[in-house]
């Protein structure tokens, strides 16, 4: 079983094609592993045991007839804000109750068309905001796995599933990926479809992927965006990177020191790494993000909050209430600035292959919080693609991660750069909880 | 300094709005969030808009041509 739970996304259809593996055998192994590890980890809100096994058997019959799809037999976990037909989308919010979704979200339908097997729903913070989910961090159960895609990050790290999907409105894909020691990839805004996904702030919401390597991120992303072709590696020379000093100054000392060491490794491998400041104040970017996010949350939840005020977690309720008080002039001003800042940052990012910064200001903090969203929210605001790559461990044995960001729409190029960087970085061992 | 004064003013406005809308008990619970929002609003409004140099037409961010 140990070998099966370690399989990468890319290996699974290859092995099925070579008849070294069946989808049923893999699903059974992962379900058994989840049974052993999830009472402690609590990554899953719902497991669709029967549905997953039925689908795996169907895919095995298909493979016997010679058809192997790009994600054939790849088990996937979906954050519990994403609709899966026949399963409830609870989002950690009691009023949504147990009514099953009538149809798959578009992303789920696409994953199924590609041969993925839906294993179940992973825990989210309540409605993808900031009240912590029950999930533990597989590197230290007293630390947060991050949020809001808490279960997705933890499940991939703990080898319960090789692929999970989450959402990010501030930092909810990249931060849990960083805290859990896996790769998190947030494509450009609008590039993965959000139909059938419970919104939090509709002009900021993104879908994102959790996997254990950049190669897997690229493989899944290209499969999902079939119109694109991507072969790794394509960089003809080591990348040019902009090391963002603004974030080094905001980071905890151990994180800043780590990123400088990462930059040194990249330079030694031939990359051009230049220390640069953003052309705009990080505080302004975060202020614009905060105003837009809470205003949209306030509008979205207005009726639900009136009907079910006591069902809301304290952080979500406060944010929604404050969001309802924001003057329209401030929101419109923020939206105009978002556009200006996007253009400024696009010109800035065009000077290099990618920007380089820590994914988070520190390693995973305690479970009372889901962590600091500042280092990820800037890029969510601008809709640029961003990827988090595990890059080391703290002295206490918690994962550290490096974030790479590219211009809007340059997702393919970012994946190439990240693949180059990943080869230079030391890989992480499996977390202790496994 | 000007931003700090504006932030205090915005806090007063938001706090008063919260009391009227949600009652004084909830407004007290919201104090930290209100202060954070007051700072954000003040920071946002401290940046002047320029409708002459920047097109008044808003596109969704994903449709802005940045080539």
Interface residues (C-beta under 8 A of the other chain):
Chain A: X188 X189 X190 X191 X203 X283 X284 X286 X287 X288 X290 X291 X294 X314 X318 X319 X321 X322 X324 X325 X326 X327 X329 X330 X333 X334 X335 X336 X337 X338 X339 X340 X342 X343 X346 X382 X383 X407 X408 X409
Chain B: X14 X17 X18 X21 X22 X26 X29 X30 X33 X34 X36 X37 X39 X40 X41 X43 X44 X45 X47 X49 X54 X58 X59 X60 X61 X62 X64 X66
